[in-house]
Structure formats: C-alpha cells, structure tokens
Amino acid sequence: MHYESYFSGGNVLPCDGAVFAHMQNPATEALQGSVRECSIENLNAAVRSAVQAQALWAQSSLQDRRDVLDRLTAAVQTRSQAIVERLAVEIGCPIWLGAAMQVPMALKGLAFARAALDDIVWEEQIGNGLVERVPVGVIAAITPWNFPLHQIVAKVAGAIAAGCAIVLKPSEFAPGAAWQFIEACQDAALPNGLVNLVWGGAKVGRALTTHPGVDQVSFTGSTSVGREVMADAAQHIKRVTLELGGKSASVLLPDADLEAAVGTSLRMALANSGQACVSQSRLILPRARLAEVEERLSALLDDWPLGDPVDPATRLGPVANQRQFSRVNAMVGHALQQGARRVAGGPGRAAGFDRGWYCPVTLLSDVLPAMEVAQEEVFGPVLALMPYDTVDQALEIANSTRYGLSGAVWSTDAAQAAAFARRMVTGQVILNGAPQNLATPFGGRRDSGLGRENGRFGVEECLTHRSLHGMT
C-alpha cells in the first residue's frame, strides 16, 4: 500500500513531498508500501480547510454533533475488519487483539463523546453574567502508531463534540488504520473540512503545531517530543494536551490474591507486545512471595505464544519495527549488565524465528529502582519484578519514576487497596483488576503529560469559556 495523498476539505489530494517512510511487515520484514510527505503548501491547504469549517461547525447544534458522531460510528464499525487486518501487517498487532481491544476502544470513545453532549453544562448563570462553554477553535492532532485508531478517535471525537475542526497528522508506521478512518469520515458524509489529514515528519509536525490557523495542539507520543511541542506552543500562546510516556506499576500488597493478580499483571504487561503507554511493566511485590510469583509467571508464559499476527492462534505478535526491536534488546541487555536476574527470555530474536521483529517474553527479577529498565519505557514484552520489604517501600518504588500515567494495586482488602492507590502519583489506578472505564478522564502527571482525554473530559479539553455580562 502506498499512501501518497492527503485529505483536505472533503477531498483526496496528491501529496507534493518526497517519500519519507518505507513500511515493513514486522512479521516478515518484507517491504509493503510507503508514505509520501505533504509539502508545506499541502499543510497550509489542510489548515485553511479546517479554518473555514470551524466557522460553521462552531455554530452547529448538539443534535448536529450527535448525528455526525452516529454516522461516523457506523462507518468505523463497517470498516472494523479492514482496520484489524491493517494493524496486523503494519504494527504486528494480532487480529484477536485488534478485534477485541483496538477497534472496540475506538468505538467506545465515539460513544462516550456523544454521551458527553448531554452531560456538559454548556451555559450557566452567575449573577448578571451568562457563562458559556464554546469551542476553542481548530485543533492540530498528532497521534502515535501503537493504538492508532483509538488515539485518532480520542482526539477527533472530542473535537467534533466540542464544535472544533481538526487537522490530523498520524504516524507513518500505521498509515492504514488512519486512512481507513478518513475513508470512514467520507462514508459518514462529514461536513467538508471538519476532519483533515496530512502526512509528514518533524518538519511538517512543527509547521502544523506553530501554524497561525491552529488554536490548540493535542499530541500523544514520547516525552522528549512532547517538550518540543509544548515549547513551540508557548511561543504562539497555544493550549496543549500532552499524553506522553509512562512507567506504570502493578503493586501486590502483602495480602494480594496471587492467582488473580499475577495473571492479570502479566496480561497488562504484554498486551500489544508491551507497546502501550499504560503497560504495567513493573511488578512490585513482597520479597517473601518473590519465588512463588516467579514460578506462577513462568507457568503462564505458555499462554502467550508468539506467531504471525494474521494467525487466529497467535497470542503475541512482533514489536512494530526494527527500531523498537533494537531498543527492547538493548534495554534488556543493559538490565542484565546492571544486575537484574533473568527468569525468562532475554535479548535477541525469539527462538523459532529467523526473521521478523520478534522479541521473546522476558521476565527480569531483582530489579532495583535505579536501573534503566525500572525508570524508562521499554515498549516491549518485558516485565520487571521489583521486591519490597515494607508497604512504605512499595509506595516509594511505585512513585520513584519521573512518570505518572497509570498503575494498579492488588489487595483482598478493598479499603486498603484504595488507600494505597490514593498515595500513588499517577493519573489513574486500577484496583484488583477492575475493567478500565473509558468514560473517565485519561492523562498523566509529571513527565506523563497534562490535560485529559476520553468522554466528557476529552470534550471539555476542546472548550473554553465566554462570559456575557448583562445577560439575565
């Protein structure tokens, strides 16, 4: 597949730049397509399209917005299988996971954005003043490759519900899911210019975030790039929403039910091959139970067979690209050099594969807080076991990174689990394996970013206030 067009004003138009990304199938390493970059002129056309649409969409009724979100939801549902297939060959996401998580998360995002229209207080009277919530304007959205459809929807659905037009720059590593979404926008007959898409690298990204026609920037990606986005936005006094890195911990308190906790913690570490910002890549557990937990984890590894992502029997696919494969192996090797103990896996290509970016599921024990693998995102199928001696030490370890995105706590005493969770410096905490609620605000603290997405909170992120004095 070759992605050589951009989407502006409801039209598919040819990109004027050079090919800037060649895609490999992560399971076979075979070249399977390319992406052509947009020129600055292409970008300017897309922003102009959004600005023109913004003037009209800001005046849309709540029913207009419901109707658009309903049509878009139906169009995405129709393309679900095609999206799942693209995710398998572009980022190595097994088809079961695409069907069970990637697409459903996006559909829930659309549903919760629609529901938010009835939950938001759009006007309130304060004395002689009428306070209105109004759209902030044109939003630039930059999205990553690991959950491409969900991240696109999290930004686009919130913007549409708020009355904002959007210019989207998705990752070139997962262009198929992004283009399927654009085709869904066409199928849904969205107003011209409401959603626009451009392709590009850092040059196009910076031109987008600093463009005078853009009022707000929503970025999901690495913390280092997030800092650059924030600095650029500050020069132009633009609001930003930043959903950045994470180093989430699953904490087993002394009375945790290991049968329930260990399996779920492993799943939360390995889902999408560990390529999730909320991946629970640190397992903090009582030292007295370390041997038992290692034994339980090792016994569960057979439930996570590696294989071709398009094979229904495959539980775990390769990581998305060669760069990620090299990073994972380098971090595992460094952890062993720093004194971590290997329980399973290790650096190198997984056994039984002579090609493809297959990293073995790796369990590292006796990991100390100062080690790189305990401080930085691996974005691979790697779980670090970190034993503690006291509950206070467990909390210190959990809060010892520069991130604060997500986490988990396990205890048979629900009140004790909640008390511990409230002391964790993080944007969300999952208690005893509870389902994640995508209607609640999602976002981080510290180097994990600022602002919130999902549901009412994601819509409110795209709103600002206007006060009319003398209105009664």
N, C-alpha and C positions, 0 to 999 in steps of 0.2 A: 504494500500500500504506500502510495506517495501522497503526502499532504502538502499541496503546493498552492492552496487557496486559503483566503481568509473570509470572514463573514462580516458584512457591514451593511446596515440599513436594510436588512432582509435579503441581501444579495450575496451570492458566492462570487468572489472576485479573485483574480490571479495575484499571488504574491510577487513582488518585484525584486526581492533579495535573492541571495545565493542559498544553495542547500547548506544547512548548518548542522544537521543531525542525521546520522545514519542509524537505523534501528536494527538490532539483532534480536532474534528469538532467544530468550535466556535459557531455554532448554536445549537448543541445538547449536547456538552461536551463528546460525545462518542469517545472512543479511535479508531483511524482509521489507525494506522500504526506507523512506527518507522524509524529511520535513524541510520545507523551504521557508526562509525567514521573510518577514514582512519588511518592507522599506519604511523609513520614517514617514514618507508620503502616505503609504498604506495605513500606518498607525493614525496619522492625522485624520484620514478619511473616516476611520472607525470611531474616533473620538467625536468628530463633527456629527456623525450619525447619532451617537448617544446623546449629545447635547441637544440636538433637535427633538429626539424622542422624549428627553427629560421634560421639556417644557409642556408637553401634552400629558405624559404619564403622571406627572405630579398632580394633575387635576383629576385623575381617574377616581371613580368611586370605589368603595370597598367591594362592591359586587363585581365591578370590572376586574379587580385584582383576584377575587375568588375564581372567576370564570377562567382567567388566564392560567392560574395555578392548576385548576382542574384539567384544562386541556393539556397542559404540559405534563402533568402526572400520567394521564392516559397515554400520551405519546411516548414517554420514557418506558412505561410498562410494555408497550408494544415492541420496543427495541431491546428489551431485557436480555434475551438470548444472544443477540448480536454483541451487546456490551460485554457479557460474560466471556464470549469467545475472544474478543479483542484483548481483554485483560489477561487471558491465559497465555496468548502468544506474545504480548508486548511486555508484561511485567512478571510473568510466571505465576500468576495467581490461579490456583487450582479451580476448576469450573465449579466444584461444590461450594467453595468459599465465595466465589463471585455471585453465585445464585443465592447463597444463604446469608451473606453479610454485605458485600459491596453494593449490590443493587437495592436490597431492602433498606439499607441505611439511607440511601438517597431518596427513596420513595417516602420513608418516614419523615425525612427533612422537609419534603414538599408538603406533606400533610400537616406537620406541626406549624409550618409557616402560615399555611392557610388558616388553621385554627387560631393563630395569634391575632388575626384580624379582629376577632370578637373579644379578645382578652385585653387588648391595649386600650388605655384611656386616651382617646385621641384629642379630647378637649376637656378642660376643667376651669371652673370659675373661681378666681381668687380675688375677692373684693370687687373692684371695678375693672379687673383685668381678666381677659379670656386667654388662657394659655393653650396653645395648640402644638401638637406634635406634627412636624412637617418633614418631608424627605430632605436629606442632606444634599442631594444632587447626584451627579454622575460618579459612579464608583468604579475604580480600577481593581480587578481581582486577579491575583497571581496564585496559581494552585500547583500542588506537587503531584508526583506520579504514583504514590503508594496507595491512596484511596481516591483516585482521580474523579470519579463520578460524584461520590459523596462530598468531596471538598468543593467541587463546582456548584453543586446544588446548595450546600450550606451558605454560599455567598450569593448565588443568583436568586434563590427563593426568598431570602431575607430582603434583598434589594427590591425585587418585584413587589413584595407585600408592603414595603415601606413607601413605594412610589418612586423608586430610583431606577434609572437606566444603568447599564453596566457594560464595561469593556473587559473581556476575559483574556488573560494570557495563560494558557495551561502548559503543563510540562510537555516537552518534546519526547519524553520517554514513554508517555502513554497517550499518544495523539488520537488513537482510535476511539477511546471512550469519550474524549472531548468532542470529537467530530460527530459521533452518534448523538450526543446531547444537542449539538447545533442542529442536526437533522430533525431531532425531536421538536426543537423550537420552531422549525419550519413546518413540520407536520401539524403543530398546535396553532399555527397562524398567529404567532405573537406579533404585537404591533411592531412595525418596521423601526429598527434602531434600538429597541428595548434591550436586546442582548446582542453583543458583537464579540467576535473572536479574532485575535491576532496571534501569530507565531513569532517567536524570537528569543534571543539570548539576553545577556546582560544589557547590551546597548538598547534594545527595544524595551526591556523592562524599565530601565531608568528613564527613557523618554516617556514611557507611559506614566510612571509614578510622579514625574515632575511636570506633566503636561498641564497647561493652564486651564484646560477644559475639564480636568478631573478634580472633583471636590474631596474625595476620600479614597484611601487605599486600604485594601484588605489583602493581607499576604499570609500564606501558610508555607513554611519551609524552615530552613536552618536558622539558628540564632544569629550566626555571623551575617547572613544576608539580611535578616530582619533588622539588624542595627543599621545597615546601609539604607534600607527603605525608610526607617524612622528618621535618619539624619536628612535624607532628601526631602521627606515630607515636612520636616521642621523648617527647611529653607523656604518652603512655599506655604507654610501655615495650613497644611492639610491634616485632617484627622486620620488616624491609622487604627486598624485592627490587626494584631500580630498573633498568629498561632504558631509557636516556634517549637523548639526541641523539648524533649522530656527524658527523664531517667527514673521511671516510676518503680515503686517498691511494693511488693506484696509482703505484709508483715504477719507472721504467725505468732500470736501471743501464746503464752505457755499452755493454755487450755484449749488451743485450737483443735478442731476435728481434722486430723491429718488426712483421713480418707477423702473428705470433701475438698479440703484446702489444696492439697498437693496437685491433684489432677487439674483443678481449675487454674491454679497458678501457672502450671506448665502450659496449658492452653493459651492463657493470656500472654505468655512469653513467646509462644511460637506462631500464633495466628498471623497469617500473611507473611510467613517466614521471618517473623520478628520485625517486619518493616512497618511499624506503626508508632506514632508519636506517644501513644498511651501504653505501649508494650511494657508489661511488668517484668522487666529484665533483671530486677534484683529481688531475691527471695531472702528475707530477713527472718531468721528462725532461732529458737532456743538452742544453745550449744549442746544441751543434753539430748536433743532429738535429732541432731545432725545426721548420725549414721542411719537412723530409721528413714529420714526424709530422702537421703541419697539412694537408699535401697528402693523406696517407693518410686522415685523419679525414674531410676534405671529400668524398673519393671514396666513403666508406662511408655517407654520410647518406641516399643514395637507398634504402638497405636499411631505413630506418626511416620509412616513410610514415605520416603522421597520418591518422586516419579514425575512422569510427563504431566504437566498441568492440564492437558486436554483429556487425560485418562480419568474416568469417574472414580477409580480406585485410589488415585493419588490423594494423599492427605496433605502433603507438604511439597511445594514446588521449589525451584531455584530462587535465589535472590535476583533482583531485577536486571542487573547489568554487571559488566566486568569491573567497573569502578567500585561498586558495592561489594562484589566478591573479594576484591583485593583488600578493601578496608576491613571487612569482617575477619579475614585471615590474619591481617596484620595485628588487629587488636587482640585476637585470641593468642597469637604467638607472644605478644608483649605481656599479656596477663600471666602466661606460664613463666616467662622470664622474671616477672616481678614476684613470683612465689605462689601463685594460685595453683591449686591441685586439680588435675584433670580427672573427672569422674566418667565422662563420655565425650566422644567426638574429638575435636582438636582442629588445628589449622590444616589447610589443604582441601582438595576436592573430595566430596563424599565417596566412599567406597562403592564400586559398581558403576561409576560414571566416568567415561573418558572424555566427555565434553559437556558443556553447559555449566552455568554458574551455581552448581550445587554445593552448598555448604553443609557439612554434617551437623546434626543437632548436637550442641556442645553444652555440657554441664561443667561448670568450674566451681570448686569448693574452696573454703578458707579464703575467700576474697576479702581484702581489707578496704576500708573506705577510701584510702588514699590512692588505690590502684586506678589506672585509667579506665578499666572495664567497669568500675564502680561509679565513675564520675561522668563518663561520656556515652552518648548514644552509640550502640553498635549497629543497629538496624539490620540484624541478622538473627538466626535461630540459636541464640546464646543466652543461657541463664546463669547468673552469678549467685552462688549461695553464700550468705554473709551471716555467720553465727553471732549471737549476743549472749551476755550473761545476766543482764537485768533489763527490765522493761524500759527503764530510762535510757539505757544504752541503745535499745532497739529504736527508740524515738530519735535519738541523736544520729544514728546511722541513717534512718529514713530521711532526715532533714539535712543530710550532710552534702548534698549536691547543690549546684547553682540553679537547678531546675525546680519547677513546682507545678507540674501539669496534672498528674493523676496518681492514684495509689489504691491500695487495698489493705484491709485489716480482717483478720480471722480470729474469732473467739466464740466459745459457746455461751458467753455472757454478752448479750446484745448491748447492754448499757456500757460495759467495759470496752467493747469494740468502738462504740460511738465516742466515748470519752477519749480514746487514743486517736481516733480519726480527727477529732477537733483540734488536736495538737500538731497535726501534720501540716506543713506549709505547702499546700497544693490546692489546685482549683477544684478537684473532685476526689472523692474517696468512695470505693465500693466496699460495702460491708458484707462479709460472709457470702461472696459470690452473687450478690443481687444483680438482676439484669440492669444494664445501663439504660437510663431514661433519656432519650434524645430530645425531650421537650425541656429539659433543664439546661441552664447555661453551661457552655463548654469553653474553657480557656484556662490560661495559666497564670502563675505568679513568678516572680524573679525572672530568670532568663527564658522562661517558657512563654513570655509574651504578655500582652494586655488586650483588653476587650473580650467580648464573649460572642459566641455563635450558638445557633440552634433555637428553634421555637420563637417564643415572644422576645427572648433576649437577643436573638440574632436580628430580628426585625428592628428592635429598638436601637441596635447598634447603627442602623442606617437612618435614624431620625435625629432631628434637632428640634429646638423649641422656638416658638414665636409667641410673643406676648402682645395682645391688643388692649391698650389701656382705654377706658371709657366704654367698654362693651359690658353691658349688663343684661 
